[in-house]
């Protein structure tokens, strides 16, 4: 399954637009506690554990989106957009990663 951020597929003809497909993944507050606790050790650096969790959440969201497209008989998702949002009462309890795009069928 092709997953592209562009609205078209270079050199291919899109023959069907099936509509919007989405996927979401939410990280709980415990990852933030671990992240902020680790700040003392990585001052100014990157948190590999946090980045790994974000990548995993992105992969889950994209996979859900792809499964929706596949269920509609499509072989690609174009115009994909990834968003990262904090949600929760205190604006930071959780992080949501969402993926959205247009499910299409293209000819080889």
C-alpha positions, 0 to 999 in steps of 0.5 A, a space after each residue: 500500500 502506497 502512503 504519500 503526503 502528495 495529492 497525486 502519484 507521479 506517473 500513475 493515474 488515480 481511477 477512484 477516490 474512496 474518501 477520507 481515512 483516519 487513524 489515531 493513537 493516544 499515549 498515556 500520562 505515564 510516558 510524560 512522567 518518564 520523559 520529564 523525570 529523564 530530563 535531568 539526565 539528558 539536559 539539552 539532549 534528545 530522549 530516545 525513549 520518548 521518540 520511540 514512543 512517538 514513532 510507535 504511536 505514529 506507526 499505529 495511527 498510520 496502520 489504522 488508516 491503511 487498514 481502513 483504505 484496504 477495507 474499501 478496496 484501495 491500494 494507496 492513501 494520498 494527501 496524508 497529514 500527521 498531527 500531534 496534539 495534547 489532550 486532557 483536562 490539564 492540557 498535557 495528560 495525553 498525547 494523540 497522534 492522528 493520521 488522515 488521508 484520502 483512500 484511492 485506487 490507482 492503475 499501475 
